[in-house]
């Protein structure tokens, strides 16, 4: 097993465990126990250092653990959505990697879909059906004008 696979497996298990309600209750009980033990240890510097150091280390490690699991989950969702786009007749395949578009391309798509949503709401307000699939000019958003012009002239 590769080290990376081992890390993924361990991080997933820890993330699952950390999200369990019993772990949260255990953490609360440990903090309460620490607080109640203060008088026993005279609220010493060592007593304070124990909780400060342990919570700092746990927080530091959890940041990376959570980021790792979120990245993996996000990638899995993207792959599932990409498969749905690929398998859906009439879907625009150019959207499969929209997360990699530059900001201008991304915002152009956002405006296009915002307009479609606005038109659908207007139809509903008029009592019409909002179910349709308007023709989108995706190519105009994905490619520079000179690229499109070149390919249009090739297809004639």
VEXPA-317442 format. One record per atom (N, C-alpha, C): residue in one letter; x, y, z. Coordinates in steps of 0.001 Angstrom, whole numbers, plus 500000, padded with zeros to 6 digits. Layout:
AXYZ
...
This chain:
X500840498825500000
X500000500000500000
X500891501246500000
X500536502189499154
X501299503427499072
X501056504279500319
X502043505105500626
X501939505996501776
X500745506941501615
X500538507410500398
X499423508323500137
X498083507635500402
X497947506387499936
X496713505635500178
X496495505413501670
X497573505139502374
X497488504941503818
X497016506229504499
X497583507362504073
X497173508648504639
X495693508900504382
X495243508642503153
X493830508859502815
X492938507989503691
X493298506729503814
X492492505805504614
X492444506246506084
X493600506584506637
X493650507009508044
X492889508321508239
X493095509273507342
X492427510567507496
X490912510427507379
X490444509549506496
X488999509330506395
X488439508724507677
X489148507770508232
X488689507122509471
X488662508126510636
X489714508929510744
X489765509915511829
X488668510960511645
X488471511412510411
X487426512405510146
X486046511844510476
X485803510591510118
X484523509958510458
X484349509889511970
X485403509474512657
X485333509354514117
X485158510724514767
X485887511719514282
X485828513055514878
X484443513674514734
X483716513288513710
X482380513830513501
X481291513100514263
X481647512076514978
X480661511286515722
X480270512017517008
X478990512012517365
X478552512702518587
X479259512221519859
X479602510952519915
X480276510426521108
X481638511082521305
X482313511404520219
X483622512065520322
X483442513480520864
X482406514157520423
X482122515505520920
X481829515471522420
X481009514533522834
X480679514396524258
X481934514064525064
X482774513187524518
X484032512840525182
X484915514072525347
X484988514897524306
X485800516117524378
X485270517049525461
X483963517190525539
X483371518044526579
X483693517490527968
X483574516177528107
X483876515556529402
X485344515737529786
X486246515614528814
X487673515807529098
X487963517237529538
X487342518203528873
X487538519607529255
X486965519847530654
X485795519272530929
X485200519414532266
X486099518779533326
X486619517599533019
X487524516909533944
X488778517739534186
X489310518311533110
X490489519175533240
X490159520374534136
X489002521006533881
X488615522167534687
X488424521814536152
X487804520671536398
X487579520244537788
X488876519849538493
X489874519436537709
X491151519041538324
X492032520245538646
X491627521424538235
X492403522634538500
X492745522833539959
X491764522762540868
X492084522958542294
X493045521903542836
X492948520689542303
X493840519620542763
X495290519963542427
X495502520522541243
X496859520876540803
X497195522335541096
X496328523007541823
X496597524388542212
X496602525346541029
X495875525014539998
X495822525842538788
X497227526229538327
X498127525269538400
X499544525521538089
X499753525796536602
X500938526308536303
X501304526554534910
X501303525260534105
X501765524181534706
X501789522885534022
X500370522431533707
X499469522629534628
X498058522269534431
X497480523045533244
X497765524339533169
X497287525167532063
X497977524797530758
X499283524531530851
X500056524183529661
X499552522889529028
X499117521956529841
X498619520679529342
X497464520880528365
X496456521633528760
X495301521820527888
X495640522738526715
X496442523763526959
X496803524673525866
X497585523951524777
X498562523179525176
X499392522462524205
X498592521394523474
X497831520604524211
X497089519515523562
X496028520053522606
X495300521088522998
X494281521628522089
X494912522304520877
X496046522938521053
X496734523555519913
X497192522499518919
X497787521437519402
X498264520363518517
X497091519693517806
X496043519386518548
X494874518740517937
X494255519645516881
X494109520925517180
X493543521875516218
X494407521965514967
X495707522064515148
X496640522154514023
X496500520940513108
X496491519753513686
X496382518531512883
X495006518398512228
X493961518798512936
X492604518679512392
X492395519586511186
X493057520733511149
X492940521618509984
X493358520878508719
X494485520203508765
X494974519485507589
X494128518253507293
X493690517595508321
X492841516423508153
X491516516805507496
X490891517846507995
X489618518297507436
X489801518765506003
X490867519510505732
X491107519982504365
X491300518814503412
X492034517814503848
X492263516633503016
X490956515924502686
X490123515703503686
X488865514998503431
X487909515853502607
X487907517163502818
X487057518035502005
X487513518048500551
X488818518087500330
X489331518047498957
X488905516764498258
X489035515651498948
X488667514357498366
X487161514292498099
X486359514732499053
X484909514726498862
X484499515632497705
X485116516800497625
X484812517735496545
X485173517137495189
X486321516504495111
X486747515864493863
X485791514733493482
X485340513966494457
X484392512881494183
X483074513440493649
X482600514526494235
X481364515150493758
X481548515661492337
X482691516291492049
X482955516769490691
X482948515619489694
X483569514507490060
X483592513353489155
X482187512814488911
X481377512755489949
X480003512280489786
X479208513226488891
X479356514524489117
X478660515493488274
X479165515440486838
X480477515276486671
X481032515145485321
X480428513947484602
X480253512849485316
X479654511660484709
X478200511922484330
X477470512625485169
X476085512956484828
X476017513865483607
X476909514832483537
X476954515711482368
X477292514900481125
X478307514039481234
X478730513233480094
X477606512329479601
X476846511770480518
X475828510785480158
X474485511413479783
X474320512703479997
X473046513355479723
X473031513908478304
X472095513404477523
X471985513870476142
X471602515344476140
X472279516112475333
X472017517537475241
X472804518384476230
X473505517738477155
X474298518495478130
X475545519051477453
X475998520158477936
X477189520792477381
X478427520240478085
X479199519462477370
X480371518805477944
X481441519797478383
X481401520992477835
X482381522014478230
X482262522373479707
X481116522081480302
X480924522387481722
X481611521390482640
X482139520308482092
X482727519263482928
X483915519757483745
X484620520737483264
X485757521246484040
X485619522739484324
X484398523160484571
X484137524583484794
X484925525130485983
X485230524281486962
X485989524754488125
X487403525185487740
X487852524799486548
X489194525177486090
X489174526413485192
X487985526927484887
X487884528113484036
X488474529318484756
X488942530287483972
X489390531519484616
X488152532300485077
X488368533341485831
X487250534044486464
X486287534649485449
X486803535189484340
X485924535783483330
X485018534732482695
X485588533576482346
X484780532494481768
X483732532016482773
X484163531863483998
X483258531389485043
X482088532355485218
X482381533638485287
X481328534642485475
X480408534734484260
X480944534491483060
X480099534483481864
X479053533375481967
X479474532198482401
X478518531109482612
X477532531465483719
X478026532067484797
X477152532447485907
X476054533388485423
X476433534398484631
X475450535354484109
X474441534655483206
X474919533729482367
X474029533012481458
X472994532210482252
X473424531487483262
X472493530683484050
X471614531551484949
X472120532679485407
X471282533613486159
X470142534123485278
X470450534410484019
X469433534881483080
X468385533799482823
X468827532562482665
X467887531450482458
X466967531317483669
X467530531413484871
X466723531316486093
X465722532467486176
X466156533657485811
X465271534824485838
X464103534628484882
X464398534158483673
X463340533921482688
X462381532831483162
X462903531797483807
X462047530721484321
X461112531255485408
X461624532105486293
X460784532680487349
X459699533570486749
X460056534322485718
X459062535168485055
X457963534316484434
X458328533184483832
X457327532274483267
X456396531753484356
X456969531357485479
X456142530859486584
X455188531937487087
X455666533173487173
X454817534278487622
X453670534532486656
X453870534212485377
X452813534368484369
X451920533129484305
X452212532134485138
X451419530911485142
X451836529912484084
X452984530138483466
X453475529229482432
X454378528171483056
X454658527165482268
X455560526094482680
X457000526572482506
X457837526310483484
X459243526731483377
X460152525596482923
X459580524471482555
X460397523323482153
X460697523425480663
X461937523664480375
X462416523634478996
X463930523617479028
X464484523486477895
X465939523471477798
X466339524473476725
X466516525735477115
X466868526730476103
X468217526420475469
X468330526747474219
X469589526528473506
X470620527518474041
X471758527004474429
X472823527838474975
X473944527959473959
X474557529099473936
X475699529316473060
X476977529117473870
X477182527880474305
X478318527554475161
X479638527818474451
X479702527493473178
X480958527668472444
X481416529121472481
X480468530047472428
X480835531462472473
X481474531836473807
X481119531126474855
X481679531421476169
X483002530713476415
X483189529555475770
X484358528715476057
X485579529043475218
X485361529589474054
X486479529752473136
X486592531196472674
X487808531654472412
X487998533001471875
X487341533134470499
X486960534343470153
X486256534588468892
X487062534124467683
X488387534324467679
X489186533916466528
X489188532392466369
X489143531656467461
X489078530191467408
X487758529762466764
X486665530371467213
X485354530022466666
X485265530378465191
X485773531537464829
X485725531970463434
X486500531002462553
X487664530563463027
X488501529626462282
X487753528310462051
X487108527778463092
X486410526493462965
X485123526605462159
X484456527751462226
X483250527936461420
X483606527953459943
X484735528586459613
X485142528640458204
X485603527275457716
X486172526438458597
X486585525081458226
X485390524192457928
X484287524404458629
X483111523548458492
X482247523910457298
X482529524995456632
X481722525401455466
X482135524659454231
